[in-house]
């Protein structure tokens, strides 16, 4: 009788232990899958939003810059860009409720210097750019304050860029650089070659976006 009772109690304990273990095992994969799906969906969403904003910003700035270059060359375009580029970016930022910046580790305007977070991301782009046949793609990440950051590399993609950002005295005419230095006394955004990584787009989306 005692043996039978002992066996019954052991059986009940085993059943209880098994049932308590099954619940978390059953739920965990569903929760994990749900979280993974959400993360993928969020990344895709912000990649698309960021790509759209970068495309819109590039189109508007490029259009005005090309028109200015055609009208008066680098001297005129530099002054025009100094007055117009920031208002263009600010207006797009307000419409889309995002902070849009074009930053560089060698800025022309001190306002375009990178903050600590941007320096970390740019270091990733620079490291990858050293690899053979590297393809630099935008990066999306969640920050500690709840905002979402989108970062896309900016390269010297066409020879025309060197008129303002190439080697002074060779690509950038000396008289043109005098104008650039008068507008941007602390300019260090020169010395690039075609294909070089010049900076990046830095976009922050608010938590409520």
N, C-alpha and C positions, 0 to 999 in steps of 0.2 A: 504493500500500500504506500509506504514511504517512497519507494523507488518510482512508483507510478506518479505520485504527486510531484516529486522532484523533476521528472521528465516533462510533466505538464507545465510546470513553472518555467523551465528552460525554454520550452517551445514558445510560450507566451512572450518571454523576453526577446527571443530571436525575431518573432513576428513584429514586435513593437519597434525593435532596432531597425529592421528592414524598412518598415513603413516610414520611419522618421528620416531615413536616408533617401528614399525615393523622391520625396517632394522637392528638395532643392535640386536634385539631379534632373528632374523633369522640367523644372522652371528655368534653370540656369541657361540651357542652350537657347531657349526662346528669348530670354532677356538679352543675352549676348548678341544674338542675331539681330534683334531689334535695334540695339545700340549701334552695331556695325552698319546696319542699313541706314540709320539716321546720319551717321558720320559721313558715309559715302554720299548721301543725298545732299548734305550741307556743303561738302566740298565741291560737288558738281555745280551747285547753285551759285556759290561765290566765285568759282572760276568763270562761269558764264557772265555774271554781273561785272566782274573785274575786266574780263576781255572786252565787253561792250564799252565800258567807260574808257579804257585805254584806247580803243579804236576811235571813239568819238573825240577824245582829247587830241589824239594825233592828227586826225583829219582837220579839225578846226585850227590848230596851231600851224600845221603844215601849209594849209591853204593861205593863211595870212602871211606866213613867212615867205613862201614862194612869190606871192604878189609883191611883197616888200623888196625881195632880192631883185626881181625883174624891174622894179621901178627905180631903185637907187643903189643896188649892190650891197655889199656887206655893211658899209658904214650906215646906210639908211636902215637896213634890216635889223641891225643891232639895236638901234635906238627904238625902232618900231616894236621889236620883241620885248624890250625892256618895259615898254608901256602897256603892251597888249596881252602878252602871254599869261601873266598872273590873273588878270580879270577873266580871261577865258576859262582857266582852270577853276577859279573860284565860282563862276556861274554854273559850271557843270557840277561842281561839288554840292552846291545848294539845291539844285534841281533833284539830284539823286540821293540827298541826305548822306553823303559820304565825304570823308576828308581825302582829297587827292593831292599827292605831291610827286614831283619829279626830283629825285635826290641823287647825289653823287658823292663819292669819296674825294673828288677833285672838283668842287663846285665853282661855278662862275659867280653866282650870287650866294652870299653867306646864308640866306634863307633856305637854300637847297642842301645845306649840310645834313648829314644823316644823324638821327638820334641813336641811342644805344641799341635799341631793338632793331633798327634798320641796318646798323653796322653788322649785326650778327647774321642777318639774312643775306646781306650783300657778300659777306665772307663765303657763304655757301656757293653763290653764283661764281665768285672769283675762283674758288677752288675747282669747281667743275669746268670752268672755261679753260683751265690749264690742261685738261684731258684731251687726247686726240679725238677729233670728230664729235666733240661734245655738243649736245643739243640742250640749250637752256630753256626750260619751261617755267611758266608762272608757278608760284608757291602760295598756298592758302594755309593759314594757321589761326587757331583760336588763342587769344591773349588772356592773361590773368584777369584783366578788368572786364572780360566778357565780350570785348569787341573782336571782330574778325578782320584779319589782315590779308590783303592780296598784294603780292609782289611780282613784278615782271621786269626782266632785264631790258636795258636800253643799250643798243650797240651802235657803233658808227657803221651804218649799213650802206650808205651811198657816198661817193666821193665828194659831193657838195658839202657834206657835214664838215669836211676838213677845212673848208674856207674859213670856218670860225673856230674849229677845235683841233686842227692839225698842228704841224710844226711851224712856229713863228719864223717868218723870213723865207719859208719855203712854200707851205700850203696857205698860211695866213700872211697876207701882205703886211709889211711893217706899218704902213699908214692906217690900215684897217685895225690893226691891233692897238694902235694909239687910241682910236675911238672906243674900242672894247674896254681898255684900261681906264679910260675917263669915266665910263659908265659903271665899271666893276673894278675898282682899285685893287681888290684882293683876289682877282681872277687867277685860278690855277687850272682851268678847264681846257688846256692845250697840250700838244705833244702826242695826240692820239694818231693811230693809223686805222685804215679801213678794216672793219671787223672787230676792233677793240670793244671791250665792255666799258661803257662810259658812265653808267649809273643804273637806276631802276625806277619804275613807277611804284609808289607806295600808297596803297589805298586802305583806309580803315572804314569798315562798316559798323554802325552802332549796334548795340545789343537788340534794339527794337526793330532793326531793319527786316 
